Amino acid sequence: MRKIKMTQIDENIETRRQKVNAHIRSEHGDKPRVRRDRPRSIDERNALTKVAKASVERAKREGKMKMIGKRMMYYDPTD
C-alpha cells in the first residue's frame, strides 16, 4: 500500500482547488439550485411536532437537557 504524507495531501488540494471549483461552477452555470421539497400535510406536521416534543421531554427527564437561563438550554448528547 502506498504511503502519503499529510503535507502532500494539503499541497494536492491547494494546487487543484481552483480548477475543481471552476469545473463545478461550469457544470451548474447560472442555474439556481432547484428545491425539490413538497409541502408537509397537517397530519405529517403534527406527527413531527409530537416526535420532537417527546424527544425533548425524554432528554429533560434523563438529565441530558438543562435550562441554563430563561431562554437558553444546554444539551449533553453523551450517553
mmJSON file of the N, C-alpha and C atoms, coordinates in Angstrom:
{"data_MODEL":{"atom_site":{
"group_PDB":["ATOM","ATOM","ATOM","ATOM","ATOM","ATOM","ATOM","ATOM","ATOM","ATOM","ATOM","ATOM","ATOM","ATOM","ATOM","ATOM","ATOM","ATOM","ATOM","ATOM","ATOM","ATOM","ATOM","ATOM","ATOM","ATOM","ATOM","ATOM","ATOM","ATOM","ATOM","ATOM","ATOM","ATOM","ATOM","ATOM","ATOM","ATOM","ATOM","ATOM","ATOM","ATOM","ATOM","ATOM","ATOM","ATOM","ATOM","ATOM","ATOM","ATOM","ATOM","ATOM","ATOM","ATOM","ATOM","ATOM","ATOM","ATOM","ATOM","ATOM","ATOM","ATOM","ATOM","ATOM","ATOM","ATOM","ATOM","ATOM","ATOM","ATOM","ATOM","ATOM","ATOM","ATOM","ATOM","ATOM","ATOM","ATOM","ATOM","ATOM","ATOM","ATOM","ATOM","ATOM","ATOM","ATOM","ATOM","ATOM","ATOM","ATOM","ATOM","ATOM","ATOM","ATOM","ATOM","ATOM","ATOM","ATOM","ATOM","ATOM","ATOM","ATOM","ATOM","ATOM","ATOM","ATOM","ATOM","ATOM","ATOM","ATOM","ATOM","ATOM","ATOM","ATOM","ATOM","ATOM","ATOM","ATOM","ATOM","ATOM","ATOM","ATOM","ATOM","ATOM","ATOM","ATOM","ATOM","ATOM","ATOM","ATOM","ATOM","ATOM","ATOM","ATOM","ATOM","ATOM","ATOM","ATOM","ATOM","ATOM","ATOM","ATOM","ATOM","ATOM","ATOM","ATOM","ATOM","ATOM","ATOM","ATOM","ATOM","ATOM","ATOM","ATOM","ATOM","ATOM","ATOM","ATOM","ATOM","ATOM","ATOM","ATOM","ATOM","ATOM","ATOM","ATOM","ATOM","ATOM","ATOM","ATOM","ATOM","ATOM","ATOM","ATOM","ATOM","ATOM","ATOM","ATOM","ATOM","ATOM","ATOM","ATOM","ATOM","ATOM","ATOM","ATOM","ATOM","ATOM","ATOM","ATOM","ATOM","ATOM","ATOM","ATOM","ATOM","ATOM","ATOM","ATOM","ATOM","ATOM","ATOM","ATOM","ATOM","ATOM","ATOM","ATOM","ATOM","ATOM","ATOM","ATOM","ATOM","ATOM","ATOM","ATOM","ATOM","ATOM","ATOM","ATOM","ATOM","ATOM","ATOM","ATOM","ATOM","ATOM","ATOM","ATOM","ATOM","ATOM","ATOM","ATOM","ATOM","ATOM","ATOM","ATOM","ATOM","ATOM","ATOM"],
"id":[1,2,3,4,5,6,7,8,9,10,11,12,13,14,15,16,17,18,19,20,21,22,23,24,25,26,27,28,29,30,31,32,33,34,35,36,37,38,39,40,41,42,43,44,45,46,47,48,49,50,51,52,53,54,55,56,57,58,59,60,61,62,63,64,65,66,67,68,69,70,71,72,73,74,75,76,77,78,79,80,81,82,83,84,85,86,87,88,89,90,91,92,93,94,95,96,97,98,99,100,101,102,103,104,105,106,107,108,109,110,111,112,113,114,115,116,117,118,119,120,121,122,123,124,125,126,127,128,129,130,131,132,133,134,135,136,137,138,139,140,141,142,143,144,145,146,147,148,149,150,151,152,153,154,155,156,157,158,159,160,161,162,163,164,165,166,167,168,169,170,171,172,173,174,175,176,177,178,179,180,181,182,183,184,185,186,187,188,189,190,191,192,193,194,195,196,197,198,199,200,201,202,203,204,205,206,207,208,209,210,211,212,213,214,215,216,217,218,219,220,221,222,223,224,225,226,227,228,229,230,231,232,233,234,235,236,237],
"type_symbol":["N","C","C","N","C","C","N","C","C","N","C","C","N","C","C","N","C","C","N","C","C","N","C","C","N","C","C","N","C","C","N","C","C","N","C","C","N","C","C","N","C","C","N","C","C","N","C","C","N","C","C","N","C","C","N","C","C","N","C","C","N","C","C","N","C","C","N","C","C","N","C","C","N","C","C","N","C","C","N","C","C","N","C","C","N","C","C","N","C","C","N","C","C","N","C","C","N","C","C","N","C","C","N","C","C","N","C","C","N","C","C","N","C","C","N","C","C","N","C","C","N","C","C","N","C","C","N","C","C","N","C","C","N","C","C","N","C","C","N","C","C","N","C","C","N","C","C","N","C","C","N","C","C","N","C","C","N","C","C","N","C","C","N","C","C","N","C","C","N","C","C","N","C","C","N","C","C","N","C","C","N","C","C","N","C","C","N","C","C","N","C","C","N","C","C","N","C","C","N","C","C","N","C","C","N","C","C","N","C","C","N","C","C","N","C","C","N","C","C","N","C","C","N","C","C","N","C","C","N","C","C","N","C","C","N","C","C"],
"label_atom_id":["N","CA","C","N","CA","C","N","CA","C","N","CA","C","N","CA","C","N","CA","C","N","CA","C","N","CA","C","N","CA","C","N","CA","C","N","CA","C","N","CA","C","N","CA","C","N","CA","C","N","CA","C","N","CA","C","N","CA","C","N","CA","C","N","CA","C","N","CA","C","N","CA","C","N","CA","C","N","CA","C","N","CA","C","N","CA","C","N","CA","C","N","CA","C","N","CA","C","N","CA","C","N","CA","C","N","CA","C","N","CA","C","N","CA","C","N","CA","C","N","CA","C","N","CA","C","N","CA","C","N","CA","C","N","CA","C","N","CA","C","N","CA","C","N","CA","C","N","CA","C","N","CA","C","N","CA","C","N","CA","C","N","CA","C","N","CA","C","N","CA","C","N","CA","C","N","CA","C","N","CA","C","N","CA","C","N","CA","C","N","CA","C","N","CA","C","N","CA","C","N","CA","C","N","CA","C","N","CA","C","N","CA","C","N","CA","C","N","CA","C","N","CA","C","N","CA","C","N","CA","C","N","CA","C","N","CA","C","N","CA","C","N","CA","C","N","CA","C","N","CA","C","N","CA","C","N","CA","C","N","CA","C","N","CA","C","N","CA","C","N","CA","C","N","CA","C"],
"label_alt_id":[null,null,null,null,null,null,null,null,null,null,null,null,null,null,null,null,null,null,null,null,null,null,null,null,null,null,null,null,null,null,null,null,null,null,null,null,null,null,null,null,null,null,null,null,null,null,null,null,null,null,null,null,null,null,null,null,null,null,null,null,null,null,null,null,null,null,null,null,null,null,null,null,null,null,null,null,null,null,null,null,null,null,null,null,null,null,null,null,null,null,null,null,null,null,null,null,null,null,null,null,null,null,null,null,null,null,null,null,null,null,null,null,null,null,null,null,null,null,null,null,null,null,null,null,null,null,null,null,null,null,null,null,null,null,null,null,null,null,null,null,null,null,null,null,null,null,null,null,null,null,null,null,null,null,null,null,null,null,null,null,null,null,null,null,null,null,null,null,null,null,null,null,null,null,null,null,null,null,null,null,null,null,null,null,null,null,null,null,null,null,null,null,null,null,null,null,null,null,null,null,null,null,null,null,null,null,null,null,null,null,null,null,null,null,null,null,null,null,null,null,null,null,null,null,null,null,null,null,null,null,null,null,null,null,null,null,null],
"label_comp_id":["MET","MET","MET","ARG","ARG","ARG","LYS","LYS","LYS","ILE","ILE","ILE","LYS","LYS","LYS","MET","MET","MET","THR","THR","THR","GLN","GLN","GLN","ILE","ILE","ILE","ASP","ASP","ASP","GLU","GLU","GLU","ASN","ASN","ASN","ILE","ILE","ILE","GLU","GLU","GLU","THR","THR","THR","ARG","ARG","ARG","ARG","ARG","ARG","GLN","GLN","GLN","LYS","LYS","LYS","VAL","VAL","VAL","ASN","ASN","ASN","ALA","ALA","ALA","HIS","HIS","HIS","ILE","ILE","ILE","ARG","ARG","ARG","SER","SER","SER","GLU","GLU","GLU","HIS","HIS","HIS","GLY","GLY","GLY","ASP","ASP","ASP","LYS","LYS","LYS","PRO","PRO","PRO","ARG","ARG","ARG","VAL","VAL","VAL","ARG","ARG","ARG","ARG","ARG","ARG","ASP","ASP","ASP","ARG","ARG","ARG","PRO","PRO","PRO","ARG","ARG","ARG","SER","SER","SER","ILE","ILE","ILE","ASP","ASP","ASP","GLU","GLU","GLU","ARG","ARG","ARG","ASN","ASN","ASN","ALA","ALA","ALA","LEU","LEU","LEU","THR","THR","THR","LYS","LYS","LYS","VAL","VAL","VAL","ALA","ALA","ALA","LYS","LYS","LYS","ALA","ALA","ALA","SER","SER","SER","VAL","VAL","VAL","GLU","GLU","GLU","ARG","ARG","ARG","ALA","ALA","ALA","LYS","LYS","LYS","ARG","ARG","ARG","GLU","GLU","GLU","GLY","GLY","GLY","LYS","LYS","LYS","MET","MET","MET","LYS","LYS","LYS","MET","MET","MET","ILE","ILE","ILE","GLY","GLY","GLY","LYS","LYS","LYS","ARG","ARG","ARG","MET","MET","MET","MET","MET","MET","TYR","TYR","TYR","TYR","TYR","TYR","ASP","ASP","ASP","PRO","PRO","PRO","THR","THR","THR","ASP","ASP","ASP"],
"label_asym_id":["A","A","A","A","A","A","A","A","A","A","A","A","A","A","A","A","A","A","A","A","A","A","A","A","A","A","A","A","A","A","A","A","A","A","A","A","A","A","A","A","A","A","A","A","A","A","A","A","A","A","A","A","A","A","A","A","A","A","A","A","A","A","A","A","A","A","A","A","A","A","A","A","A","A","A","A","A","A","A","A","A","A","A","A","A","A","A","A","A","A","A","A","A","A","A","A","A","A","A","A","A","A","A","A","A","A","A","A","A","A","A","A","A","A","A","A","A","A","A","A","A","A","A","A","A","A","A","A","A","A","A","A","A","A","A","A","A","A","A","A","A","A","A","A","A","A","A","A","A","A","A","A","A","A","A","A","A","A","A","A","A","A","A","A","A","A","A","A","A","A","A","A","A","A","A","A","A","A","A","A","A","A","A","A","A","A","A","A","A","A","A","A","A","A","A","A","A","A","A","A","A","A","A","A","A","A","A","A","A","A","A","A","A","A","A","A","A","A","A","A","A","A","A","A","A","A","A","A","A","A","A","A","A","A","A","A","A"],
"label_entity_id":["1","1","1","1","1","1","1","1","1","1","1","1","1","1","1","1","1","1","1","1","1","1","1","1","1","1","1","1","1","1","1","1","1","1","1","1","1","1","1","1","1","1","1","1","1","1","1","1","1","1","1","1","1","1","1","1","1","1","1","1","1","1","1","1","1","1","1","1","1","1","1","1","1","1","1","1","1","1","1","1","1","1","1","1","1","1","1","1","1","1","1","1","1","1","1","1","1","1","1","1","1","1","1","1","1","1","1","1","1","1","1","1","1","1","1","1","1","1","1","1","1","1","1","1","1","1","1","1","1","1","1","1","1","1","1","1","1","1","1","1","1","1","1","1","1","1","1","1","1","1","1","1","1","1","1","1","1","1","1","1","1","1","1","1","1","1","1","1","1","1","1","1","1","1","1","1","1","1","1","1","1","1","1","1","1","1","1","1","1","1","1","1","1","1","1","1","1","1","1","1","1","1","1","1","1","1","1","1","1","1","1","1","1","1","1","1","1","1","1","1","1","1","1","1","1","1","1","1","1","1","1","1","1","1","1","1","1"],
"label_seq_id":[1,1,1,2,2,2,3,3,3,4,4,4,5,5,5,6,6,6,7,7,7,8,8,8,9,9,9,10,10,10,11,11,11,12,12,12,13,13,13,14,14,14,15,15,15,16,16,16,17,17,17,18,18,18,19,19,19,20,20,20,21,21,21,22,22,22,23,23,23,24,24,24,25,25,25,26,26,26,27,27,27,28,28,28,29,29,29,30,30,30,31,31,31,32,32,32,33,33,33,34,34,34,35,35,35,36,36,36,37,37,37,38,38,38,39,39,39,40,40,40,41,41,41,42,42,42,43,43,43,44,44,44,45,45,45,46,46,46,47,47,47,48,48,48,49,49,49,50,50,50,51,51,51,52,52,52,53,53,53,54,54,54,55,55,55,56,56,56,57,57,57,58,58,58,59,59,59,60,60,60,61,61,61,62,62,62,63,63,63,64,64,64,65,65,65,66,66,66,67,67,67,68,68,68,69,69,69,70,70,70,71,71,71,72,72,72,73,73,73,74,74,74,75,75,75,76,76,76,77,77,77,78,78,78,79,79,79],
"pdbx_PDB_ins_code":[null,null,null,null,null,null,null,null,null,null,null,null,null,null,null,null,null,null,null,null,null,null,null,null,null,null,null,null,null,null,null,null,null,null,null,null,null,null,null,null,null,null,null,null,null,null,null,null,null,null,null,null,null,null,null,null,null,null,null,null,null,null,null,null,null,null,null,null,null,null,null,null,null,null,null,null,null,null,null,null,null,null,null,null,null,null,null,null,null,null,null,null,null,null,null,null,null,null,null,null,null,null,null,null,null,null,null,null,null,null,null,null,null,null,null,null,null,null,null,null,null,null,null,null,null,null,null,null,null,null,null,null,null,null,null,null,null,null,null,null,null,null,null,null,null,null,null,null,null,null,null,null,null,null,null,null,null,null,null,null,null,null,null,null,null,null,null,null,null,null,null,null,null,null,null,null,null,null,null,null,null,null,null,null,null,null,null,null,null,null,null,null,null,null,null,null,null,null,null,null,null,null,null,null,null,null,null,null,null,null,null,null,null,null,null,null,null,null,null,null,null,null,null,null,null,null,null,null,null,null,null,null,null,null,null,null,null],
"Cartn_x":[0.838,0.0,0.886,0.471,1.245,1.045,2.11,2.017,2.106,1.252,1.227,1.281,2.06,2.152,1.029,0.635,-0.432,-0.041,1.228,1.659,1.436,1.624,1.377,-0.108,-0.943,-2.393,-2.785,-2.274,-2.585,-2.125,-0.931,-0.427,-1.287,-1.7,-2.55,-3.876,-4.441,-5.706,-5.519,-4.455,-4.217,-3.994,-3.27,-2.979,-4.194,-5.086,-6.239,-7.532,-7.567,-8.811,-9.446,-8.689,-9.26,-9.846,-9.119,-9.591,-10.873,-10.919,-12.096,-13.3,-13.092,-14.202,-14.718,-13.813,-14.233,-15.031,-14.61,-15.33,-16.739,-16.843,-18.16,-19.064,-18.524,-19.324,-19.748,-18.878,-19.22,-20.305,-20.326,-21.373,-22.744,-22.794,-24.086,-24.457,-23.475,-23.739,-24.433,-25.333,-26.057,-27.409,-27.653,-28.94,-28.988,-30.02,-30.125,-30.462,-30.172,-30.463,-31.972,-32.413,-33.836,-34.183,-35.093,-35.518,-36.588,-36.358,-37.296,-37.941,-38.757,-39.457,-40.943,-41.682,-43.126,-43.647,-44.748,-45.295,-45.773,-45.534,-45.974,-47.461,-48.111,-49.535,-49.689,-50.876,-51.124,-50.875,-51.293,-51.064,-49.581,-48.807,-47.373,-46.713,-47.128,-46.568,-46.879,-48.111,-48.497,-47.694,-47.5,-46.743,-45.29,-44.674,-43.292,-43.16,-44.155,-44.139,-44.208,-45.064,-45.166,-43.86,-43.23,-41.957,-40.892,-40.815,-39.804,-40.035,-41.286,-41.601,-41.289,-41.604,-41.312,-39.812,-39.037,-37.584,-37.013,-37.517,-37.054,-37.436,-38.648,-39.09,-38.27,-37.96,-37.136,-35.74,-35.175,-33.844,-33.865,-34.936,-35.051,-35.164,-35.972,-36.141,-34.833,-34.058,-32.803,-31.674,-31.942,-30.942,-29.941,-30.243,-29.329,-29.551,-30.715,-31.028,-31.35,-30.664,-30.856,-31.09,-31.954,-32.186,-31.075,-30.321,-29.245,-29.579,-30.722,-31.188,-32.665,-33.243,-34.665,-35.015,-34.127,-34.386,-33.232,-32.365,-31.209,-31.185,-30.829,-30.738,-29.35,-28.952,-27.71,-28.083,-27.586,-27.877,-26.573,-26.522,-25.342,-25.662,-25.169,-25.536,-24.834,-23.871,-23.154,-24.073,-23.769,-24.609,-24.299],
"Cartn_y":[-1.175,0.0,1.244,2.253,3.475,4.383,5.029,5.957,7.386,8.236,9.643,10.483,11.529,12.424,13.453,13.953,14.95,16.212,16.55,17.748,17.573,16.356,16.092,16.238,15.776,15.894,17.369,18.131,19.562,20.287,19.966,20.593,20.214,18.969,18.493,19.255,19.448,20.179,21.61,22.251,23.649,23.833,22.92,23.08,22.811,21.95,21.576,22.294,23.023,23.623,24.551,25.467,26.424,25.726,24.744,24.032,23.249,22.612,21.822,22.723,23.821,24.749,25.338,25.681,26.204,25.158,23.911,22.826,22.667,22.725,22.586,23.742,24.964,26.133,26.058,25.558,25.487,24.445,23.396,22.376,22.925,23.713,24.223,25.534,26.252,27.503,28.503,29.257,30.289,29.795,28.503,27.964,27.875,28.405,28.275,26.837,26.517,25.176,24.974,23.849,23.536,22.86,23.475,22.87,21.836,20.641,19.561,19.131,20.008,19.62,19.845,19.087,19.212,19.77,20.446,20.943,19.766,19.865,18.786,18.916,17.776,17.8,18.16,18.542,18.922,17.74,16.541,15.347,15.069,15.236,14.999,16.024,17.282,18.315,18.012,17.606,17.288,16.099,15.084,13.91,14.28,15.092,15.503,16.376,17.207,18.035,17.157,16.139,15.23,14.481,14.023,13.304,14.218,15.452,16.394,16.73,16.976,17.297,16.113,14.901,13.72,13.544,13.827,13.72,14.716,15.938,16.956,16.57,16.115,15.723,14.552,13.582,12.447,12.917,13.829,14.356,15.105,15.832,16.55,15.56,14.508,13.504,12.798,12.502,11.783,12.697,13.975,14.916,15.341,15.068,15.448,16.89,17.429,18.792,19.583,20.692,21.509,22.948,23.621,25.038,25.805,26.612,27.371,28.859,29.192,30.571,30.567,31.756,31.834,31.285,31.561,31.113,30.318,29.778,29.024,27.634,26.647,25.269,24.729,23.75,23.026,21.581,21.024,19.635,18.853,17.778,16.913,15.619,15.449,14.283,12.99,13.042,11.817,10.875,9.608,8.592,8.468],
"Cartn_z":[0.0,0.0,0.0,-0.725,-0.867,0.331,0.782,1.907,1.388,1.944,1.557,2.822,2.781,3.924,3.851,5.01,5.062,4.297,4.303,3.572,2.07,1.583,0.164,-0.16,0.747,0.548,0.527,1.485,1.537,0.273,-0.198,-1.418,-2.623,-2.671,-3.756,-3.77,-2.614,-2.507,-2.976,-2.506,-2.863,-4.36,-4.981,-6.411,-7.285,-6.855,-7.689,-7.342,-6.238,-5.757,-6.78,-7.363,-8.31,-9.528,-10.046,-11.238,-10.941,-9.799,-9.438,-9.198,-8.481,-8.24,-9.547,-10.474,-11.774,-12.54,-12.457,-13.139,-12.56,-11.252,-10.603,-11.015,-10.999,-11.388,-12.848,-13.717,-15.146,-15.399,-14.626,-14.799,-14.441,-13.37,-12.904,-13.581,-14.064,-14.762,-13.858,-14.474,-13.726,-13.238,-13.396,-12.972,-11.441,-10.838,-9.373,-8.991,-7.764,-7.261,-7.223,-7.693,-7.702,-6.386,-5.662,-4.403,-4.698,-4.251,-4.502,-3.192,-2.668,-1.449,-1.66,-0.978,-1.083,0.229,0.215,1.48,2.329,3.615,4.515,4.789,4.911,5.243,6.719,7.107,8.502,9.42,9.016,9.84,10.007,8.924,8.998,9.921,9.826,10.705,12.166,12.428,13.809,14.344,13.51,13.937,14.234,13.371,13.601,14.847,15.104,16.315,17.55,17.526,18.674,18.907,17.839,17.962,18.554,18.073,18.563,20.03,20.402,21.799,22.711,22.265,23.07,23.25,22.202,22.284,23.286,23.272,24.219,25.647,25.836,27.183,27.715,26.855,27.28,27.683,26.907,27.225,28.552,28.817,30.094,31.25,31.061,32.126,32.438,31.382,31.568,32.028,32.134,32.604,31.543,30.289,29.212,28.767,29.062,28.668,29.93,30.091,31.282,30.876,31.597,31.375,32.091,31.359,31.985,32.023,31.557,31.576,31.266,31.207,30.934,29.548,28.576,27.204,26.616,27.47,26.986,27.592,26.751,27.213,26.927,27.724,27.484,27.22,26.111,25.775,25.748,26.524,26.589,25.851,24.613,23.811,24.211,25.13,25.506,26.247,26.138,26.797,28.261],
"occupancy":[1.0,1.0,1.0,1.0,1.0,1.0,1.0,1.0,1.0,1.0,1.0,1.0,1.0,1.0,1.0,1.0,1.0,1.0,1.0,1.0,1.0,1.0,1.0,1.0,1.0,1.0,1.0,1.0,1.0,1.0,1.0,1.0,1.0,1.0,1.0,1.0,1.0,1.0,1.0,1.0,1.0,1.0,1.0,1.0,1.0,1.0,1.0,1.0,1.0,1.0,1.0,1.0,1.0,1.0,1.0,1.0,1.0,1.0,1.0,1.0,1.0,1.0,1.0,1.0,1.0,1.0,1.0,1.0,1.0,1.0,1.0,1.0,1.0,1.0,1.0,1.0,1.0,1.0,1.0,1.0,1.0,1.0,1.0,1.0,1.0,1.0,1.0,1.0,1.0,1.0,1.0,1.0,1.0,1.0,1.0,1.0,1.0,1.0,1.0,1.0,1.0,1.0,1.0,1.0,1.0,1.0,1.0,1.0,1.0,1.0,1.0,1.0,1.0,1.0,1.0,1.0,1.0,1.0,1.0,1.0,1.0,1.0,1.0,1.0,1.0,1.0,1.0,1.0,1.0,1.0,1.0,1.0,1.0,1.0,1.0,1.0,1.0,1.0,1.0,1.0,1.0,1.0,1.0,1.0,1.0,1.0,1.0,1.0,1.0,1.0,1.0,1.0,1.0,1.0,1.0,1.0,1.0,1.0,1.0,1.0,1.0,1.0,1.0,1.0,1.0,1.0,1.0,1.0,1.0,1.0,1.0,1.0,1.0,1.0,1.0,1.0,1.0,1.0,1.0,1.0,1.0,1.0,1.0,1.0,1.0,1.0,1.0,1.0,1.0,1.0,1.0,1.0,1.0,1.0,1.0,1.0,1.0,1.0,1.0,1.0,1.0,1.0,1.0,1.0,1.0,1.0,1.0,1.0,1.0,1.0,1.0,1.0,1.0,1.0,1.0,1.0,1.0,1.0,1.0,1.0,1.0,1.0,1.0,1.0,1.0,1.0,1.0,1.0,1.0,1.0,1.0,1.0,1.0,1.0,1.0,1.0,1.0],
"B_iso_or_equiv":[0.0,0.0,0.0,0.0,0.0,0.0,0.0,0.0,0.0,0.0,0.0,0.0,0.0,0.0,0.0,0.0,0.0,0.0,0.0,0.0,0.0,0.0,0.0,0.0,0.0,0.0,0.0,0.0,0.0,0.0,0.0,0.0,0.0,0.0,0.0,0.0,0.0,0.0,0.0,0.0,0.0,0.0,0.0,0.0,0.0,0.0,0.0,0.0,0.0,0.0,0.0,0.0,0.0,0.0,0.0,0.0,0.0,0.0,0.0,0.0,0.0,0.0,0.0,0.0,0.0,0.0,0.0,0.0,0.0,0.0,0.0,0.0,0.0,0.0,0.0,0.0,0.0,0.0,0.0,0.0,0.0,0.0,0.0,0.0,0.0,0.0,0.0,0.0,0.0,0.0,0.0,0.0,0.0,0.0,0.0,0.0,0.0,0.0,0.0,0.0,0.0,0.0,0.0,0.0,0.0,0.0,0.0,0.0,0.0,0.0,0.0,0.0,0.0,0.0,0.0,0.0,0.0,0.0,0.0,0.0,0.0,0.0,0.0,0.0,0.0,0.0,0.0,0.0,0.0,0.0,0.0,0.0,0.0,0.0,0.0,0.0,0.0,0.0,0.0,0.0,0.0,0.0,0.0,0.0,0.0,0.0,0.0,0.0,0.0,0.0,0.0,0.0,0.0,0.0,0.0,0.0,0.0,0.0,0.0,0.0,0.0,0.0,0.0,0.0,0.0,0.0,0.0,0.0,0.0,0.0,0.0,0.0,0.0,0.0,0.0,0.0,0.0,0.0,0.0,0.0,0.0,0.0,0.0,0.0,0.0,0.0,0.0,0.0,0.0,0.0,0.0,0.0,0.0,0.0,0.0,0.0,0.0,0.0,0.0,0.0,0.0,0.0,0.0,0.0,0.0,0.0,0.0,0.0,0.0,0.0,0.0,0.0,0.0,0.0,0.0,0.0,0.0,0.0,0.0,0.0,0.0,0.0,0.0,0.0,0.0,0.0,0.0,0.0,0.0,0.0,0.0,0.0,0.0,0.0,0.0,0.0,0.0],
"pdbx_formal_charge":[null,null,null,null,null,null,null,null,null,null,null,null,null,null,null,null,null,null,null,null,null,null,null,null,null,null,null,null,null,null,null,null,null,null,null,null,null,null,null,null,null,null,null,null,null,null,null,null,null,null,null,null,null,null,null,null,null,null,null,null,null,null,null,null,null,null,null,null,null,null,null,null,null,null,null,null,null,null,null,null,null,null,null,null,null,null,null,null,null,null,null,null,null,null,null,null,null,null,null,null,null,null,null,null,null,null,null,null,null,null,null,null,null,null,null,null,null,null,null,null,null,null,null,null,null,null,null,null,null,null,null,null,null,null,null,null,null,null,null,null,null,null,null,null,null,null,null,null,null,null,null,null,null,null,null,null,null,null,null,null,null,null,null,null,null,null,null,null,null,null,null,null,null,null,null,null,null,null,null,null,null,null,null,null,null,null,null,null,null,null,null,null,null,null,null,null,null,null,null,null,null,null,null,null,null,null,null,null,null,null,null,null,null,null,null,null,null,null,null,null,null,null,null,null,null,null,null,null,null,null,null,null,null,null,null,null,null],
"auth_seq_id":[1,1,1,2,2,2,3,3,3,4,4,4,5,5,5,6,6,6,7,7,7,8,8,8,9,9,9,10,10,10,11,11,11,12,12,12,13,13,13,14,14,14,15,15,15,16,16,16,17,17,17,18,18,18,19,19,19,20,20,20,21,21,21,22,22,22,23,23,23,24,24,24,25,25,25,26,26,26,27,27,27,28,28,28,29,29,29,30,30,30,31,31,31,32,32,32,33,33,33,34,34,34,35,35,35,36,36,36,37,37,37,38,38,38,39,39,39,40,40,40,41,41,41,42,42,42,43,43,43,44,44,44,45,45,45,46,46,46,47,47,47,48,48,48,49,49,49,50,50,50,51,51,51,52,52,52,53,53,53,54,54,54,55,55,55,56,56,56,57,57,57,58,58,58,59,59,59,60,60,60,61,61,61,62,62,62,63,63,63,64,64,64,65,65,65,66,66,66,67,67,67,68,68,68,69,69,69,70,70,70,71,71,71,72,72,72,73,73,73,74,74,74,75,75,75,76,76,76,77,77,77,78,78,78,79,79,79],
"auth_comp_id":["MET","MET","MET","ARG","ARG","ARG","LYS","LYS","LYS","ILE","ILE","ILE","LYS","LYS","LYS","MET","MET","MET","THR","THR","THR","GLN","GLN","GLN","ILE","ILE","ILE","ASP","ASP","ASP","GLU","GLU","GLU","ASN","ASN","ASN","ILE","ILE","ILE","GLU","GLU","GLU","THR","THR","THR","ARG","ARG","ARG","ARG","ARG","ARG","GLN","GLN","GLN","LYS","LYS","LYS","VAL","VAL","VAL","ASN","ASN","ASN","ALA","ALA","ALA","HIS","HIS","HIS","ILE","ILE","ILE","ARG","ARG","ARG","SER","SER","SER","GLU","GLU","GLU","HIS","HIS","HIS","GLY","GLY","GLY","ASP","ASP","ASP","LYS","LYS","LYS","PRO","PRO","PRO","ARG","ARG","ARG","VAL","VAL","VAL","ARG","ARG","ARG","ARG","ARG","ARG","ASP","ASP","ASP","ARG","ARG","ARG","PRO","PRO","PRO","ARG","ARG","ARG","SER","SER","SER","ILE","ILE","ILE","ASP","ASP","ASP","GLU","GLU","GLU","ARG","ARG","ARG","ASN","ASN","ASN","ALA","ALA","ALA","LEU","LEU","LEU","THR","THR","THR","LYS","LYS","LYS","VAL","VAL","VAL","ALA","ALA","ALA","LYS","LYS","LYS","ALA","ALA","ALA","SER","SER","SER","VAL","VAL","VAL","GLU","GLU","GLU","ARG","ARG","ARG","ALA","ALA","ALA","LYS","LYS","LYS","ARG","ARG","ARG","GLU","GLU","GLU","GLY","GLY","GLY","LYS","LYS","LYS","MET","MET","MET","LYS","LYS","LYS","MET","MET","MET","ILE","ILE","ILE","GLY","GLY","GLY","LYS","LYS","LYS","ARG","ARG","ARG","MET","MET","MET","MET","MET","MET","TYR","TYR","TYR","TYR","TYR","TYR","ASP","ASP","ASP","PRO","PRO","PRO","THR","THR","THR","ASP","ASP","ASP"],
"auth_asym_id":["A","A","A","A","A","A","A","A","A","A","A","A","A","A","A","A","A","A","A","A","A","A","A","A","A","A","A","A","A","A","A","A","A","A","A","A","A","A","A","A","A","A","A","A","A","A","A","A","A","A","A","A","A","A","A","A","A","A","A","A","A","A","A","A","A","A","A","A","A","A","A","A","A","A","A","A","A","A","A","A","A","A","A","A","A","A","A","A","A","A","A","A","A","A","A","A","A","A","A","A","A","A","A","A","A","A","A","A","A","A","A","A","A","A","A","A","A","A","A","A","A","A","A","A","A","A","A","A","A","A","A","A","A","A","A","A","A","A","A","A","A","A","A","A","A","A","A","A","A","A","A","A","A","A","A","A","A","A","A","A","A","A","A","A","A","A","A","A","A","A","A","A","A","A","A","A","A","A","A","A","A","A","A","A","A","A","A","A","A","A","A","A","A","A","A","A","A","A","A","A","A","A","A","A","A","A","A","A","A","A","A","A","A","A","A","A","A","A","A","A","A","A","A","A","A","A","A","A","A","A","A","A","A","A","A","A","A"],
"auth_atom_id":["N","CA","C","N","CA","C","N","CA","C","N","CA","C","N","CA","C","N","CA","C","N","CA","C","N","CA","C","N","CA","C","N","CA","C","N","CA","C","N","CA","C","N","CA","C","N","CA","C","N","CA","C","N","CA","C","N","CA","C","N","CA","C","N","CA","C","N","CA","C","N","CA","C","N","CA","C","N","CA","C","N","CA","C","N","CA","C","N","CA","C","N","CA","C","N","CA","C","N","CA","C","N","CA","C","N","CA","C","N","CA","C","N","CA","C","N","CA","C","N","CA","C","N","CA","C","N","CA","C","N","CA","C","N","CA","C","N","CA","C","N","CA","C","N","CA","C","N","CA","C","N","CA","C","N","CA","C","N","CA","C","N","CA","C","N","CA","C","N","CA","C","N","CA","C","N","CA","C","N","CA","C","N","CA","C","N","CA","C","N","CA","C","N","CA","C","N","CA","C","N","CA","C","N","CA","C","N","CA","C","N","CA","C","N","CA","C","N","CA","C","N","CA","C","N","CA","C","N","CA","C","N","CA","C","N","CA","C","N","CA","C","N","CA","C","N","CA","C","N","CA","C","N","CA","C","N","CA","C","N","CA","C","N","CA","C","N","CA","C","N","CA","C","N","CA","C"],
"pdbx_PDB_model_num":[1,1,1,1,1,1,1,1,1,1,1,1,1,1,1,1,1,1,1,1,1,1,1,1,1,1,1,1,1,1,1,1,1,1,1,1,1,1,1,1,1,1,1,1,1,1,1,1,1,1,1,1,1,1,1,1,1,1,1,1,1,1,1,1,1,1,1,1,1,1,1,1,1,1,1,1,1,1,1,1,1,1,1,1,1,1,1,1,1,1,1,1,1,1,1,1,1,1,1,1,1,1,1,1,1,1,1,1,1,1,1,1,1,1,1,1,1,1,1,1,1,1,1,1,1,1,1,1,1,1,1,1,1,1,1,1,1,1,1,1,1,1,1,1,1,1,1,1,1,1,1,1,1,1,1,1,1,1,1,1,1,1,1,1,1,1,1,1,1,1,1,1,1,1,1,1,1,1,1,1,1,1,1,1,1,1,1,1,1,1,1,1,1,1,1,1,1,1,1,1,1,1,1,1,1,1,1,1,1,1,1,1,1,1,1,1,1,1,1,1,1,1,1,1,1,1,1,1,1,1,1,1,1,1,1,1,1]
}}}
